[in-house]
Amino acid sequence: MRGSLRVLASAGLSVLLSAGLLPAQANASKVPPAPPTIISVSPGATARILEVVYAAQVPDPAQSASDPISYQISVDSVKWYICRELAVPENALIGSPAQGICPLTNLHPLRTYGIYMRAARGVSVSEVVGPIVATTQPPAGTETSKPEKLPKKRIWVKAKFIAASNSLGVDGSKVKVGVGVLPKIVFSKPIPDKIVVEKNLIVSAELPSGKLVPVKGAWGWLDETSVVFRPKTYWPGNSTIRIVSLLGRAVLGRSGSQSLIGSARLNTTYTFQTARKLIARVDGKTKNMKVYVDGNNVKTFKVSLGKDEWETRNGTKVISTAKEATKIYRSESLGLTDPEEQYELEGFWNTRLTPTGEFLHSAPWAYGRLGIYNGSHGCTNMFVNDAKWIFNETIPGDVVFYTNTNGKINEPWNGPGGLWNIEWKKWLKKSALSNGNQKVDTDTNAGTGSLTDAKPASV
């Protein structure tokens, strides 16, 4: 290898490179070189290194002398670093494949990265290849749950991943979902050592730009076998969410005289995709619903909410597949006995928000009060075309957030959006890692705080 090795560092990232590979601007060719191929990305000697092996064509020595090709690497496809030279065998034919190694250092332990590469000749660059996704290992000596020799008395633990666990009515691993989705992992046995589970589940998002970022959030245990990940804010839109599980061969506690061991299949990556970020905000003070798509206000609808003693609940609600083109609303379903309160009305384009009976729907009988005052029994009354738009354009996982309704906050058990309404500090009590011990709060029948506490920051 020509030239001495040195380290190029920026923003906490380092790449080992060859001093002889800096681009020669004076002889820059206008013809882009062929891109390299990423063969593999694997953990390095420490938790802060990833070893990237790549292949490229053997260049023409005559051209390389005056117009050399460099191979560059990135973890965000924005900042690029130059790799070591290709290891070209003696007598290798021009255009035949050769391999190179590009170690990335100064990375964060237990973080998922997307690796990109490109070739450059002067100012001309090839197309970008990647991302190839890889996860760094835990720091040496910190992962005591994975002994080289497993206990003889053991029970293998399996798990099931549910991308859209909050009763959305779809398989979130097969279709794109809204940003209010909550993924869940259900284990085949009760888990005594919940901290080990949470430490070995790494959550990241691949943004529309291709950049991979860690997702701030926390795992919360609903019972002894089920754990849900809730981001601190809603998921990013138009993104691929990855949950890397390193639980294979991990000791998850004991059941009697036997050790619970994660099966080999728990070394895996779970994925799902979010669609555009749709959040509808309903304000009981203005009697308006504003619909935002990827941060832009695309629609504003006049509404009428629940009247006194029938106030619509505040907080987050999430749309599912529970929709009906027509629905008959009857007073008897609410237990109303007053003759003046009796009704049987047909609503069109009905989108259910809670199992307790809150819908978004058209209400031709209420057009005179839309945008002016509240008069329903808890539903959100709308003009027919507006309700139809919501019915047709929303997907499972889309968020509807209510404020100023004079009602209580939507309960954690009440529909697909319920768990979002647990204030963050109480959600952290469901996390063994956040608590620092194995005792967690698995109660989902209570736990709501103030509306401010329950409000995700991205609303």
C-alpha positions as CSV (number, residue, x, y, z in Angstrom):
1,M,0.0,0.0,0.0
2,R,1.5,3.4,-1.0
3,G,1.6,6.3,1.4
4,S,1.4,6.3,5.2
5,L,-1.9,5.8,7.1
6,R,-3.4,8.7,8.9
7,V,-6.8,9.5,10.4
8,L,-9.3,11.9,9.1
9,A,-11.8,13.0,11.8
10,S,-14.9,15.1,11.7
11,A,-18.0,15.3,14.0
12,G,-16.7,12.4,16.0
13,L,-16.2,10.1,13.0
14,S,-12.8,8.8,11.8
15,V,-11.7,6.8,8.8
16,L,-8.4,5.2,8.2
17,L,-7.1,6.4,4.8
18,S,-4.0,6.4,2.6
19,A,-2.2,9.7,2.1
20,G,-1.7,8.9,-1.5
21,L,-5.4,9.0,-2.3
22,L,-6.4,12.7,-2.1
23,P,-8.1,13.8,-5.3
24,A,-5.9,15.4,-8.0
25,Q,-8.0,18.5,-8.9
26,A,-5.6,19.7,-11.6
27,N,-6.2,16.5,-13.7
28,A,-9.9,16.1,-12.8
29,S,-11.7,14.0,-15.4
30,K,-15.2,14.9,-16.4
31,V,-16.1,11.2,-16.8
32,P,-17.5,9.7,-13.5
33,P,-15.8,6.5,-12.4
34,A,-17.7,3.3,-11.8
35,P,-19.1,3.0,-8.3
36,P,-17.7,0.5,-5.8
37,T,-19.7,-2.4,-4.4
38,I,-20.1,-2.7,-0.6
39,I,-19.4,-6.4,0.1
40,S,-20.0,-6.4,3.9
41,V,-20.2,-4.3,7.0
42,S,-19.4,-5.9,10.3
43,P,-18.5,-5.0,13.9
44,G,-14.8,-4.2,14.4
45,A,-12.4,-4.9,17.1
46,T,-14.2,-2.5,19.5
47,A,-17.7,-1.3,20.0
48,R,-16.8,2.0,18.2
49,I,-15.6,0.4,14.9
50,L,-17.4,-1.0,11.8
51,E,-15.3,-2.8,9.2
52,V,-16.4,-2.1,5.7
53,V,-15.2,-4.3,2.9
54,Y,-15.8,-3.1,-0.6
55,A,-14.9,-4.1,-4.2
56,A,-14.0,-2.0,-7.3
57,Q,-12.5,-2.5,-10.7
58,V,-8.7,-2.5,-11.0
59,P,-7.9,0.9,-12.6
60,D,-5.6,1.5,-15.6
61,P,-2.2,2.3,-14.0
62,A,-1.4,4.8,-16.8
63,Q,-4.5,6.8,-16.1
64,S,-4.2,6.4,-12.3
65,A,-0.8,8.1,-12.3
66,S,-2.3,11.4,-13.5
67,D,-5.9,11.0,-12.7
68,P,-6.3,8.7,-9.7
69,I,-9.6,7.3,-8.4
70,S,-10.4,7.5,-4.7
71,Y,-13.1,5.6,-2.9
72,Q,-15.1,7.5,-0.3
73,I,-17.4,6.5,2.6
74,S,-20.1,8.3,4.5
75,V,-22.7,7.6,7.2
76,D,-25.1,10.3,6.0
77,S,-24.3,10.7,2.3
78,V,-23.4,14.3,3.0
79,K,-19.9,14.2,4.6
80,W,-17.5,12.0,2.8
81,Y,-14.2,10.5,3.9
82,I,-11.5,8.9,1.8
83,C,-10.7,5.2,2.2
84,R,-7.6,3.2,1.9
85,E,-6.4,2.2,-1.5
86,L,-7.7,-0.9,-3.1
87,A,-5.6,-4.0,-2.5
88,V,-4.7,-4.8,-6.1
89,P,-3.0,-8.2,-6.6
90,E,0.1,-8.4,-8.7
91,N,-0.5,-8.9,-12.4
92,A,-4.2,-8.1,-11.9
93,L,-6.1,-7.4,-15.2
94,I,-7.4,-3.9,-15.7
95,G,-11.2,-4.0,-14.9
96,S,-11.0,-7.1,-12.8
97,P,-12.4,-6.9,-9.3
98,A,-10.2,-6.0,-6.3
99,Q,-11.1,-5.5,-2.6
100,G,-10.5,-2.8,-0.1
101,I,-11.1,-2.3,3.6
102,C,-12.4,0.9,5.1
103,P,-12.7,0.9,8.9
104,L,-15.0,3.5,10.4
105,T,-14.0,4.4,13.9
106,N,-15.1,6.8,16.7
107,L,-18.7,5.5,16.3
108,H,-21.2,5.2,19.1
109,P,-21.7,1.7,20.7
110,L,-25.1,0.0,20.1
111,R,-26.1,2.3,17.3
112,T,-27.4,1.5,13.9
113,Y,-25.6,3.2,11.0
114,G,-26.3,3.4,7.2
115,I,-23.1,3.1,5.2
116,Y,-22.7,4.8,1.8
117,M,-19.9,4.7,-0.7
118,R,-18.9,6.3,-4.0
119,A,-15.9,6.7,-6.3
120,A,-14.3,10.0,-7.2
121,R,-11.9,11.1,-9.9
122,G,-11.1,14.7,-9.3
123,V,-14.4,16.6,-9.1
124,S,-16.3,13.8,-10.8
125,V,-18.1,11.3,-8.6
126,S,-20.0,8.1,-9.3
127,E,-23.5,7.3,-8.2
128,V,-23.8,6.7,-4.5
129,V,-24.3,3.1,-3.3
130,G,-26.1,2.2,-0.1
131,P,-27.1,2.4,2.6
132,I,-25.9,-0.9,3.9
133,V,-27.2,-1.0,7.5
134,A,-25.1,-2.3,10.4
135,T,-25.1,-1.9,14.2
136,T,-22.1,-1.5,16.5
137,Q,-21.6,-3.8,19.5
138,P,-21.9,-3.0,23.2
139,P,-18.7,-1.9,24.9
140,A,-16.3,-4.6,26.0
141,G,-17.1,-6.0,29.5
142,T,-20.6,-4.4,29.7
143,E,-22.6,-7.2,28.2
144,T,-22.6,-9.9,30.8
145,S,-25.8,-11.4,29.6
146,K,-24.1,-13.3,26.8
147,P,-21.7,-15.8,28.3
148,E,-19.6,-17.8,25.9
149,K,-20.8,-21.0,27.6
150,L,-24.6,-21.1,28.1
151,P,-26.2,-22.7,31.2
152,K,-27.0,-26.3,30.7
153,K,-30.5,-26.0,32.1
154,R,-32.2,-23.6,29.8
155,I,-35.4,-22.7,28.1
156,W,-35.3,-21.1,24.6
157,V,-37.3,-17.9,24.4
158,K,-39.0,-16.9,21.1
159,A,-40.7,-13.6,20.2
160,K,-43.3,-12.2,17.9
161,F,-43.0,-8.7,16.4
162,I,-46.2,-6.7,15.8
163,A,-45.4,-3.5,13.9
164,A,-48.9,-2.0,14.4
165,S,-49.8,-3.2,17.9
166,N,-52.3,-0.5,18.8
167,S,-55.3,-2.2,17.2
168,L,-54.9,-0.5,13.8
169,G,-56.3,-3.4,11.9
170,V,-53.4,-3.8,9.5
171,D,-50.1,-5.7,9.4
172,G,-47.7,-2.8,9.8
173,S,-44.8,-4.8,8.4
174,K,-46.6,-5.1,5.0
175,V,-48.1,-1.7,4.5
176,K,-47.1,1.9,5.2
177,V,-48.6,3.3,8.4
178,G,-49.1,6.6,10.0
179,V,-46.7,8.2,12.5
180,G,-48.9,7.2,15.5
181,V,-48.1,3.5,15.2
182,L,-46.8,1.7,18.2
183,P,-44.6,-1.5,17.6
184,K,-44.7,-4.3,20.1
185,I,-42.6,-7.4,20.8
186,V,-44.3,-10.3,22.6
187,F,-42.1,-13.0,24.1
188,S,-43.0,-16.7,24.5
189,K,-42.2,-16.6,28.3
190,P,-42.4,-14.0,31.1
191,I,-39.2,-12.0,31.1
192,P,-37.5,-11.6,34.6
193,D,-34.5,-9.5,33.3
194,K,-36.2,-6.8,31.4
195,I,-33.1,-4.5,31.4
196,V,-31.3,-7.0,29.1
197,V,-34.2,-6.9,26.6
198,E,-34.2,-3.1,26.4
199,K,-30.4,-2.8,26.2
200,N,-30.4,-5.2,23.2
201,L,-33.1,-3.5,21.1
202,I,-31.8,-0.6,19.1
203,V,-34.3,1.7,17.3
204,S,-33.4,3.9,14.3
205,A,-35.1,5.6,11.5
206,E,-33.9,5.9,7.9
207,L,-35.2,9.4,6.8
208,P,-36.3,10.3,3.3
209,S,-32.8,11.8,2.8
210,G,-31.3,8.3,3.4
211,K,-29.7,9.4,6.7
212,L,-30.1,6.9,9.6
213,V,-30.8,8.5,13.0
214,P,-31.4,7.0,16.4
215,V,-35.0,7.4,17.7
216,K,-35.4,9.0,21.1
217,G,-38.0,7.0,23.0
218,A,-38.4,4.2,25.6
219,W,-39.7,0.7,25.8
220,G,-42.7,0.2,28.1
221,W,-43.8,-3.1,29.5
222,L,-47.6,-3.8,29.3
223,D,-47.2,-7.1,31.1
224,E,-44.5,-9.7,31.8
225,T,-44.3,-10.8,28.1
226,S,-45.2,-7.7,26.1
227,V,-43.1,-4.6,25.5
228,V,-44.0,-1.5,23.4
229,F,-41.7,1.1,22.0
230,R,-43.0,4.7,22.2
231,P,-41.0,7.5,20.6
232,K,-40.8,10.7,22.6
233,T,-42.4,12.4,19.7
234,Y,-44.3,10.8,16.8
235,W,-42.3,8.8,14.2
236,P,-40.7,10.7,11.3
237,G,-42.8,10.5,8.1
238,N,-41.8,8.7,4.9
239,S,-39.2,6.7,6.8
240,T,-38.1,3.1,7.4
241,I,-38.0,2.2,11.0
242,R,-35.5,-0.4,12.1
243,I,-35.5,-2.3,15.4
244,V,-32.2,-4.3,15.6
245,S,-32.5,-7.1,18.1
246,L,-29.3,-8.6,19.6
247,L,-31.2,-10.9,22.0
248,G,-30.0,-14.1,20.4
249,R,-28.2,-16.3,23.1
250,A,-28.8,-13.5,25.7
251,V,-29.7,-14.7,29.3
252,L,-33.1,-13.2,30.1
253,G,-33.3,-14.3,33.7
254,R,-34.4,-17.6,35.3
255,S,-37.6,-19.6,35.6
256,G,-37.2,-21.9,38.6
257,S,-34.0,-23.9,38.1
258,Q,-33.7,-23.1,34.4
259,S,-32.3,-20.1,32.5
260,L,-34.2,-18.3,29.9
261,I,-32.2,-17.8,26.8
262,G,-33.0,-15.8,23.7
263,S,-33.3,-18.1,20.6
264,A,-30.8,-17.6,17.7
265,R,-33.7,-16.1,15.7
266,L,-33.7,-13.1,18.1
267,N,-30.6,-11.8,16.4
268,T,-32.7,-10.1,13.7
269,T,-33.9,-6.8,12.4
270,Y,-37.6,-5.8,12.5
271,T,-38.7,-3.1,10.1
272,F,-41.8,-1.1,9.1
273,Q,-42.4,2.0,7.1
274,T,-44.2,5.2,7.8
275,A,-46.1,7.1,5.2
276,R,-46.4,10.9,4.9
277,K,-46.7,12.5,8.4
278,L,-50.4,13.4,8.8
279,I,-51.5,15.0,12.0
280,A,-55.0,16.6,12.4
281,R,-55.3,19.1,15.2
282,V,-58.8,19.8,16.5
283,D,-59.3,22.9,18.7
284,G,-62.4,23.0,20.8
285,K,-62.1,26.8,21.2
286,T,-62.0,27.7,17.5
287,K,-64.2,24.7,16.5
288,N,-61.8,24.0,13.7
289,M,-59.7,21.0,12.5
290,K,-56.4,21.8,10.8
291,V,-54.9,18.9,8.9
292,Y,-51.1,19.0,8.5
293,V,-49.2,16.8,6.1
294,D,-45.4,16.7,6.5
295,G,-45.8,20.0,8.4
296,N,-47.9,21.8,5.9
297,N,-51.5,22.9,6.6
298,V,-53.4,21.2,3.7
299,K,-56.9,21.4,5.0
300,T,-59.0,23.4,7.5
301,F,-62.5,22.0,8.5
302,K,-65.2,23.5,10.6
303,V,-66.4,21.1,13.3
304,S,-68.8,20.7,16.3
305,L,-67.7,18.7,19.3
306,G,-69.4,17.2,22.4
307,K,-71.7,19.5,24.3
308,D,-71.8,19.9,28.1
309,E,-71.7,16.6,30.0
310,W,-70.8,14.9,26.7
311,E,-67.5,16.6,26.1
312,T,-65.2,15.1,23.5
313,R,-62.0,13.8,25.1
314,N,-58.7,15.7,24.8
315,G,-55.4,14.3,23.7
316,T,-54.1,11.9,21.1
317,K,-56.4,9.6,19.1
318,V,-55.2,7.4,16.2
319,I,-57.0,6.3,13.1
320,S,-57.4,2.6,12.3
321,T,-59.3,0.6,9.7
322,A,-62.5,1.0,11.7
323,K,-64.4,3.0,9.1
324,E,-68.0,2.8,7.9
325,A,-69.4,4.6,4.8
326,T,-72.8,4.8,6.5
327,K,-73.8,4.4,10.1
328,I,-77.1,4.9,12.0
329,Y,-76.6,6.8,15.3
330,R,-79.3,6.0,17.9
331,S,-80.0,7.6,21.2
332,E,-80.7,4.3,22.8
333,S,-77.1,3.2,22.4
334,L,-76.2,6.0,24.8
335,G,-78.9,5.1,27.3
336,L,-80.8,8.3,26.8
337,T,-84.4,8.2,28.1
338,D,-85.5,11.8,27.9
339,P,-88.1,12.0,25.1
340,E,-86.5,15.3,23.9
341,E,-83.1,13.5,23.5
342,Q,-84.4,10.7,21.3
343,Y,-82.9,10.4,17.8
344,E,-82.1,8.0,15.0
345,L,-79.8,9.7,12.5
346,E,-77.8,8.5,9.5
347,G,-74.2,9.7,9.3
348,F,-71.9,9.3,6.2
349,W,-68.2,8.7,6.1
350,N,-67.7,7.6,9.7
351,T,-64.1,7.2,11.0
352,R,-63.9,5.7,14.5
353,L,-61.4,7.0,17.0
354,T,-62.2,5.2,20.2
355,P,-64.1,2.0,21.3
356,T,-66.1,4.2,23.6
357,G,-67.9,5.7,20.6
358,E,-66.1,8.8,19.3
359,F,-66.3,9.1,15.5
360,L,-65.4,11.7,12.9
361,H,-68.5,11.8,10.7
362,S,-70.8,14.0,8.6
363,A,-73.7,15.5,10.4
364,P,-76.2,17.2,8.0
365,W,-78.5,17.9,10.9
366,A,-75.8,19.9,12.6
367,Y,-74.5,22.1,9.8
368,G,-75.8,25.3,11.5
369,R,-73.5,24.8,14.4
370,L,-70.3,23.7,12.7
371,G,-67.5,26.1,13.5
372,I,-69.8,28.0,15.9
373,Y,-70.7,25.9,19.0
374,N,-70.6,22.3,20.3
375,G,-73.7,20.1,20.3
376,S,-72.8,16.5,19.8
377,H,-72.7,13.6,22.2
378,G,-68.9,13.4,21.9
379,C,-68.4,12.8,18.1
380,T,-66.7,15.3,15.8
381,N,-69.5,16.6,13.5
382,M,-68.3,17.7,10.0
383,F,-69.6,18.7,6.6
384,V,-70.1,15.7,4.3
385,N,-67.3,16.4,1.9
386,D,-64.9,17.1,4.8
387,A,-65.8,13.8,6.5
388,K,-65.4,12.1,3.2
389,W,-61.9,13.6,2.8
390,I,-60.9,12.2,6.2
391,F,-62.5,8.8,5.4
392,N,-60.6,8.5,2.1
393,E,-57.3,10.2,2.7
394,T,-56.3,8.9,6.1
395,I,-54.6,5.6,6.8
396,P,-54.1,3.5,10.0
397,G,-51.7,5.2,12.3
398,D,-52.6,8.8,11.3
399,V,-53.0,11.1,14.4
400,V,-55.9,13.3,15.5
401,F,-55.0,15.5,18.4
402,Y,-57.7,17.4,20.5
403,T,-57.3,20.4,22.7
404,N,-59.6,22.8,24.5
405,T,-62.7,20.5,24.5
406,N,-63.4,20.8,28.2
407,G,-63.3,17.0,28.3
408,K,-60.9,14.7,30.1
409,I,-57.8,13.2,28.5
410,N,-58.3,10.1,26.4
411,E,-57.6,7.1,28.6
412,P,-54.6,4.8,27.8
413,W,-56.9,1.9,27.2
414,N,-59.3,3.8,25.0
415,G,-58.4,3.0,21.4
416,P,-55.3,3.0,19.2
417,G,-54.1,6.4,20.5
418,G,-54.5,5.7,24.2
419,L,-50.9,4.9,25.1
420,W,-49.8,8.2,23.7
421,N,-51.7,10.0,26.5
422,I,-49.6,8.7,29.3
423,E,-47.3,11.5,30.3
424,W,-43.7,10.9,29.5
425,K,-42.3,10.6,33.1
426,K,-45.0,7.9,33.8
427,W,-44.3,6.1,30.6
428,L,-40.6,5.8,31.7
429,K,-41.8,4.0,34.8
430,K,-42.8,1.2,32.4
431,S,-39.2,0.9,31.3
432,A,-36.8,-1.2,33.4
433,L,-33.8,0.5,31.8
434,S,-35.1,4.0,32.7
435,N,-36.0,2.8,36.3
436,G,-32.6,1.1,36.7
437,N,-34.4,-2.0,38.1
438,Q,-36.6,-4.8,37.0
439,K,-39.8,-3.5,38.7
440,V,-42.0,-1.7,36.1
441,D,-45.5,-0.3,36.1
442,T,-47.6,-2.4,33.7
443,D,-50.9,-0.7,34.5
444,T,-52.6,0.7,31.4
445,N,-55.9,1.5,33.0
446,A,-54.6,4.7,34.5
447,G,-51.6,7.0,34.2
448,T,-52.8,10.0,32.2
449,G,-51.4,13.4,33.4
450,S,-52.2,16.9,32.3
451,L,-52.8,17.6,28.6
452,T,-49.5,19.4,28.4
453,D,-47.7,16.4,29.9
454,A,-49.4,14.0,27.5
455,K,-48.8,16.1,24.4
456,P,-46.1,14.8,22.1
457,A,-43.7,17.6,21.2
458,S,-44.3,17.2,17.4
459,V,-48.0,18.1,17.6
